[in-house]
């Protein structure tokens, strides 16, 4: 945890981002690197009836964490994606209540 979902971002960009930022994110949130997972949905963004390849939407699903950690993680992801051609990076944090999370029937 966290699970980080990317929309309108190519697989190769997310793969490079994961290689570049996973250790930094793990340090910020004080979790092992292998607890961070990335998901890619190469959906197209359409604005004014035209494809838009300069905007992306990122959802970070995780257990409750302090605001300062959200800001640090959001800044890392935003900086990376903007450096890779995205003009608008929207990041949404979704808090998963531990009582609602099961992994292989293990409740957290």
SULBEL-V129396 format. One record per backbone hydrogen bond with DSSP energy under -0.5 kcal/mol. NH is the residue of the N-H (numbers start at 1). CO is the residue of the C=O. Records with the same first field share a line. If there is no record, write none. Layout:
NH = CO ; CO
//
This chain:
3 = 61
4 = 2 ; 37
5 = 3 ; 59
6 = 39
7 = 57
8 = 41
13 = 10
14 = 10
15 = 11
16 = 12
17 = 13
18 = 14
19 = 15
20 = 16
21 = 17
22 = 18
25 = 21
26 = 22
27 = 23
28 = 24
29 = 25
30 = 26
31 = 26
35 = 32
36 = 33
37 = 2 ; 35
39 = 4
41 = 6
43 = 41
45 = 52
46 = 44
47 = 45 ; 50
50 = 47
52 = 45
56 = 88
57 = 7
58 = 90
59 = 5
60 = 92
61 = 3 ; 59
62 = 60 ; 94
69 = 66
70 = 66
71 = 67
72 = 68
73 = 69
74 = 70
75 = 71
76 = 72
77 = 73
78 = 74
79 = 75
80 = 76
81 = 77
82 = 78
83 = 79
84 = 80 ; 81
85 = 82
86 = 81
87 = 54 ; 85
88 = 54
90 = 56 ; 88
92 = 58
94 = 60 ; 92
95 = 93
96 = 62
97 = 95
100 = 97
101 = 98
102 = 100
103 = 106
106 = 103
107 = 105
108 = 98 ; 101
//
